[in-house]
Amino acid sequence: MDAHASKKVIYAALAGNSLIAITKFAAAGWTGSSAMLSEAVHSLVDTGNQGLMLFGMKRADRPADARHPFGYGPELYFWTFVVAILIFAGGAGISLYEGISKVRHPHVATDVYVNYIVLGFAMVFEAGAWWVAYKEFDRRRGDLSMIRAVRSSKDPTVFTVLFEDSAAMLGLIVAFVGVLAADLLAMPVLDGVASIGIAVILGGTAMVLAYETKGLLIGEGALPETVESIRRAARAHRSVDKVNEVLTMHMGPGEILVNLSLDFDNDLSAGDIEDAVNEIERDIRRRHPEVRRIFIEAQDWAEHRRERQIEARDYH
């Protein structure tokens, strides 16, 4: 994982959202616009979220110890999941409450031009932060589609910021349209409707992020091409008769745990098997520096197959 690039994306979003949140709160207090207040809360939540992700990255970088022998990498996934919860509870919840309140008790916003100016500048700042996040995400996804890149990504920081900034841009558009329609049509209730629309955008974004982060938090395997490369590396060794199984798990964006079950040549001595294990581990790490821990189990192929059949039967 390019941690420096990930932090650059988060810092860009953090700086932009902090300034935007202050400006939006001032405009909401001055004009009484419900949509503007929802946008202010949205920016405030986003600012806190970027701080949480930076905190998660710092916690995840801690070295392994006796209590956590595999390191703290998954802590980044935990804090990203917390971000999704905050977007839903903090952003969507407050925006929905404010929107319903404004619909039930509409009141005319004053000095509407202030909202137009603030929303216009916010769009410019947000677009800049979005572009930084998109360029980094586009660089990492390669030839993959946007959806497939998100589904296969093991680094939630970049796509989380991209999703947040995309939701922010949509929210700004909805807020601008709502404020403009309420002003031109003299229907202040539309200001509340815009706030509800912002809540829907935030709620949808939060659910997508929670779903994607949940898989990482539970434990996702390496990409299929990485697993196949590890399998080929083990199979190519002269002492290996069969590769029984390759199990992988991401312990962090750039940390993979590998467990191999191999059927070695029966004529090998214990010392020969130890040498073979060392060679296989070196070869895998040379091909995939992100593989931090490797456990190799020597097991007869027929016995391994029998155990898997028993497990499958017991499961069903």
Secondary structure, DSSP 8 states (H G I E B T S, - for coil): --HHHHHHHHHHHHHHHHHHHHHHHHHHHHH--HHHHHHHHHHHHHHHHHHHHHHHHHHHTS---SSSTT-STTHHHHHHHHHHHHIIIIIIHHHHHHHHHHHHS----S-HHHHHHHHHHHHHHHHHHHHHHHHHHHHHHTTS-HHHHHHH-S-HHHHHHHHHHHHHHHHHHHHHHHHHHHHHTT-THHHHHHHHHHHHHHHHHHHHHHHHHHHHHH-----HHHHHHHHHHHHTSTTEEEEEEEEEEEEETTEEEEEEEEEE-TT--HHHHHHHHHHHHHHHHHH-TTEEEEEEEE--HHHHHHHHHHHHHHH-
